[in-house]
Amino acid sequence: MPSERLRSARQRIGAATGFGPVAIVMRSTGRILQREMMLYAGGASFFALLSVFPAIAVIASIYGLIQDPAEALEQVSDIAAVLPGDVRQLMVDQLSRLATTSPALLTLQGAIALLIALFAASRGTKAVITGLNHVAGQGSLRSLIKFNLIAILAVLAGIGLLIAANMTVMIVPAVMDYVLEPMGIGEGAIETLINPWSVSVLAMLAALMLLYRYVMQRAKETSWAACAIGASVATALWLALSSGFNTYVSTVVSMSLYGSLGAVIIFLLWIYWAAYILFFGGAIAVETDRQYFRNART
């Protein structure tokens, strides 16, 4: 009992003086600086790069079946506004090429691309799952069936979030404009609330909270509050990464060394650092839960 009171007093003092959050950040940094985390981030970024262009072909094929591919190019370009400039241009160029492809060929390409995208996405998801479990100190999942099932479910959930985000940006502003225009609320106010950035932030928060809560394996599930804190930190860092990546590339990395592959290398670097941010958010969730919420549940 005395030791429990002493530990509780230390936690309260740490929270009051600011040492608690600093200690959480330091321990979280130590978790993601482990040697294995570089391999997990590299694996996740490689398979993400491998899956993104087939995924673009799938999106173009789906849009080509229901509407003009040129309109799909414009809408997806709006969604891509949250990406760094070079990464966004790479995706827009690929979509522009697909927009000029015949519908029959595009549908065939979409079917093949779907298989490639699902395979690569599942592999990348497995790297993320293994990395998160390593961050949580649990190691890899022993059950191969459970491991593959979680990876498939995570991929499907990610696809669902992407579709929902896209539909939100396209449909919700039109619906809100129809409902709110009689009230004197203009289109500008609606676009301020519903835009690619706000939708991407909400989708990222939701995805990360689900990952930290259900995918990151621990003896007891991480509390929702800790997951929300970890997801918020990761999302803020992701926004900073997306906003400042062009500066990083222009000052630190010389793209002239890579020639025509420069845009692809930029994309790979961006995904690599985004994977590290994802793992850091998971570490923040674990350490926050352990320091502030775990004792409250036991």
Buried (B, 14 or more C-beta within 10 A) or exposed (E): EEEEEEEEEEBEEBEEEEEBBEEBBEBBEEBBEBEEBBBBBBBBBBBBBBBBBBBBBBBBBBBBEEEEBEEBBEBBBBBBEBBBEBBBBBBBEBBEEBBEBEEEEBBEBBEEBBEBBBBBBBBBBBBBBBBBBBBBEBEEBEEEEEBBEBBBEBBEBBBEBBEBBBEBBBEBBEEBBEEBEEEEEEEEEBBEEBBBEBBBBBBBBBBBBBBBBBBBBBEEBBBBBBBBBBBBBBBBBBBEBBEEBBEBBEEEBEBEEEEEEBBBBBBBBBBBBBBBBBBBBBBBBBBBBBBBBBEEEE
